[in-house]
Each structure stands twice: as structure tokens, then as C-alpha cells.
């Protein structure tokens, strides 16, 4: 599943095309994705201007001129294809994915947005785990998919003090706590592994063991700094686990070549002075990569 930097990169790619433009025509090639489209979905979009395209956790949020919000999620295999004249671009091809997307021939092209400028944005999704919803902006904060989501890891709310408070008394493994979307929004498996490595913390230790009743600790500070740094590095690289994705400025996203532990089982640890070997274990049915020698 695409993680936060991938979704951020896709959102930026869509913003470049959609912001300031107006839906001219919307085609739905099926009645549902993961959920049915809301009643009148296509007709309600047509004529609306896109004021902004942003991200909340792993959701793409488009604010529209009539006071509506278009909420979109990529699911496991969702892709957007942008067509502008003869130019075709895909904002996001992912590390574990070899799919090729072509709107003209793809049987999984389920939604086609045509804009007044002539640009087309096509949503393709072979597994149909993605979703789209359309609702009044006043309901954004209490939408059923958003109301219980935790803080944004790239926002000012993330700090050592926040982690100290949020993880107090939690007897789950530290990595599982980082993947809890009710605590922090959008951190996925890859970035949890990378952040824990950068902070020198074991994914197996209990979350409560890095906290203190006296306030934030050196461990929670290191972890909050590592989360922010690895996500910012990934976004700056073009979406991190994106492969062969050309950003709006023409640069490629290759952060997967900077993985320090993820998908490196059996390789030597990259931390200077550490002679350990990267291990792979399974936690909550997800692969975890870490160095047991320097992550404690």
C-alpha cells in the first residue's frame, strides 16, 4: 500500500493539474470501488472548480468551489494517470509494483475526470480497494474515515513530549504503536522500520519503555526527530518508495536506494561502527527489518 510520502507526492502531482481548473465531465465506468460512489457523484462534481488539493494521512483531499470535499484513497493498487494533450504522466509508481497504466487500454480505468482546460485525470485500480467520496466541507473533521485519525507526523504536533504522552502505558511493540493510525497518521511499514533504525530503537521493545512519568525522554526525542526526518527525506526524493516517477519538476524519486534497513535482510548494518547484520522478523503479519546489534 502506498505510504504517506507516496500519497503526498501523488497529491502534489494532482494539485499541479487540478487546482484552479473546473470539472467539465466525469465518467464512472462502474458503480463502486471499495464502496459505492455517493448518489449523483459525477453530476455533483461537474461544474465545480478545484480550489486546492491536499493530503490528510493517506487520503487525498480536494476542496471544491461549491463547498464540497472530494476525498480519495489509493487503496492497494490505485493509480492516477494525467493526460494533457499528447503528454501522459503517472504520479506514482511504487517500489513493489511493476504495473503499467494506460488509460486508453486499461480495463481498470474506473473514473475519468475531464477538466475545462482539456486535461484528463484517470483513476485506475485493479483491486478496487481505493475509494472516493463527496461531501460537504463542514463534515470534513467528523467524516467516518477521518475523525479518529491521529496527528500528522510532518506537522508541529509531533514531538518527543507528544510521543511520551501517547505511548505511556502501551504494552504493544514499539513498531506496532507507530503503525497505529489513531496515534500518528500515515506512518506505514517501511517508514516505521527506517525511523526506528535512525533512532537506534528496537521494533520489538514495548512502546511504554521509551516513556517517562517525568516528561519526554531522550528516546522519544530521537524517535520524533527520526520520524520527521525520514518522511521529509522521502518526500524530497520524490515520494520515497516511488520508482521511475517523474515529479512536476522533472526529477526522479529514488529514495528506495537510501533504505538503511528495509528490504536489506542479511546485509551489513549501515550505521558507522556497527558490525551487525540486518534481520527480518514478522510482526502483526508485516515484515520488520532492523539491526539487533545497534537497535536496543
N, C-alpha and C positions, 0 to 999 in steps of 0.2 A: 504494500500500500504506500502511495506517496506520503512523504513526511512533510513537516512544516516548511523547510526551505524549498522543497519542490513546489508546494502549493503557493508559497509566496512568489516564486518565480513565474508560475503559471498566471497568477493574479496580475503580476506586473505586465506580462505579455498581453493579457486580455485588456488591461487598462489602456495600453497604448492604442489599441484599435477601437475599443468600445466607448471610452469616455468622450463625451461631447457629441456622440453620434446618436441617431434615433432608430429604433426598430422599425423597419418598413414591412417586413414579412417574417412570420415564424412558422416553420413546418415541423410537425411532430410525426415521425414515422412509426410510432407505436403509442399506446395509451399509458405506458408506465415505464419506469426504470426500477429502482428498488421499491419505490412507492408510486402510486398513480400520480400523474400530473394533476394539479388542482383544477377545479372546474374553470373553463374559459381561459386557460393558461395562455394559449397563443394569442387570442384576441385581446386579452388584457395587456399583453406586452406591446403589441403593435401600436405605434404612435408615441410610445414613451421614450424619453431621452435618458441616456445613461449619464448620471451626474458624477459617479465615482465607482471604482472597483477596488475593494479592499479584501483583507483576509481576517477571519476570526478562527483561531485554532486551525483546523484543516478544512475549513469552509471558505468558499469564495463568496463575497457579499457585494452585490451590485445595487447601489442606491439609485432609484429611478425618479423621474420628474413628477409623477403623479402621487408621490408619497409612498410608493411601494418599494419592497426589497425583493430582489431575485437572489435566492440562496442556492448555492451549487456545491456539490461534493463529488469528488472524482471516484470514490469507491476504490475497488481493487485495480480496475483496468481502464478507467475513464480517460479520455484524451480530448483535447480541443485542437481543431485544425483551423488555422486562419488563412483565408484566401482573399487576397487583394489584387484584382486584375489577374495577371499571369503569375503573380508571386504566391507561393504557398509555404506556410511555416507552421511548425508544430511546437507550441510552447510546453515542452516536457517529454523527453524520452528517458525512461528510468533505468537504473542500474541493473535490475533483474528482469528487464523486459526487452525483447527483440522484435516487438510488433512494429509493423509498418502501417501507416494510416494514410489512406487516400479517400477523400470524401466522395469522389465520383464512382468508385468501385466498392467501397467498404460496405458490407451488408449490415454493419453495426453502427452506421451513421444514423443516430436516432433523433437528433434535434438539429435543425438548421436555422440559425439566426441570420437574416439578411438586413443590412443597415442602409440608411439613405445614401451613404457615401458609396455604396456598391460592395463594400466589404462583406464577407460571409464568415461566420464563426460556426463551425460544425462540431457537435459533440458526438464522439464515437465511444462505445462502451461494450465490448464483447460479453462481459459477465453481468452487466447491468446491476452492479452493486452501487453505482453512483445515484445521485438524486438531485432533483430541482424542486424548489418550492417558491411560491409567490404570495406575499402577504404584506399587510400594512406595516410601515416602518415603526409605528408605535408599539408593535408587538415584538420587535427585534430582541429586546432583552429577556422576554419571557417565552420566546419560542421554545417548543419542547426539545429541540436538538441543541439549543444554546444555553438554556437557563442554568444548567448545572455545571457548565464548563469552568475550569479554574482560570488562574491568571495567565496572561500572555508572557512567555519566557523572554521576549525581547522588549518588554515594557519595563517601566520603573518599579513595578510591584515586586519583581523578583529580586531577592536579596538574601544574604545569609540569615538575617533575622526572620524573614518570611519562612525559609526552609526550616529553621529551628522550631518555629511555632507549628508549621504544617506537619512536620514529621514526628513531633513529640508523641511518645506512646505507641507508635506504629510498629507492630511486630512483623511486618512483611519485609521481604528482602528489599534492599535499597533500590535496586533497579526496578522492581515492581512498583515501588512508590513513584518513581519518575515517570512511569508509563500510565499512572492513574490520572486520567484527564480531568477529574474533579479537583485535583491539586494544581497541576500545571497543564495548560492547554497545548497540545500539538507535539510534545516530545515523543518521538517514536523509537523503535528498537535500535536503529543504527546510531542515532544521536545520544541515546542513553548510554550505549557502550562507549562511545567516544568521549563523552563528558566525564564519565566515571574514570576512564583512563587518565584524562588530563588532570583530574583532581586527585589521583592516587588512591581512590576508594574502591574497595571490592564490591562487586554487584551482589555478593552473597551475604554481606553483613546486614543485620537488621537496621531498618531506617532509623529507629529511635536511638541507636548507638552513636549517631553523629550529632545528637542534640544535647542541650544542657538547660537545666532549670534557670541558670543564671543569665541566659540570653544566647545570642548567636555564638558559634564556635568557629575555630579556625577551619574545621572541616566543612561546615555549612557555607562559610565564606568562599572557600576554594571551589566547592561544588557550584554555587550560584555563578561565580565568575566563569567557570568552565562551561556551564550550560550556555550562557550568553555568548561566550567567545566561539564555541564550536558552531552554533547556529548562525552567528554573524559571518563567520568564515565561509560557511556553506552557502549562504545567500550571496555573498560577494563572489563566490566561484561560479555562480550561475545556477544555483539550486542544488548543489552538493551532489547527490546521487544521480543527477541527470547525466545522461550520456549523449554526446553529439547534439546537444541543444544549443542552438544559436540564439543568444539573447537579443534584445532590441538594439543593443549597440554593436552586434555582430560578433561578440566574444563567445567562446565556448565554455560550457560548465563542466569542469573536470575534478570536482572535489573528491570523487571516489579515489583518485590517485593519492589523496592525502590521508586516507584512512590509516589510523595508527594501530587499531586493533581489529576493527570489524572485518570479517571475512579473511582474517590472516592467521587462522589456526595453524600451529606448527612452525610459524615464523618466529624469529628472534624479536624480543621486545625492542621497541624503538626509543625507549627512554634512555638518555645518556647515563652510562654507568650501570645499567641493569643488564644482567646476563640471562634473564628469564626467557621463557617461551610463551607465546600467546596460546591460551587454551580456549576450547569451545565447550560450553555446557548448555543444557536446556533448562530454561526457567519459564514456567507457565506456557509451555509449548512454543517458546521462542528461543532462537539461538542467541546465546550471550558469549561475547568474546572479551577476554581480559587477560592480564598478566598476573598470575598469583604471586609472583616474586615481589612486585612493587606496588600492587594494589591491595591495600590492607583494610 
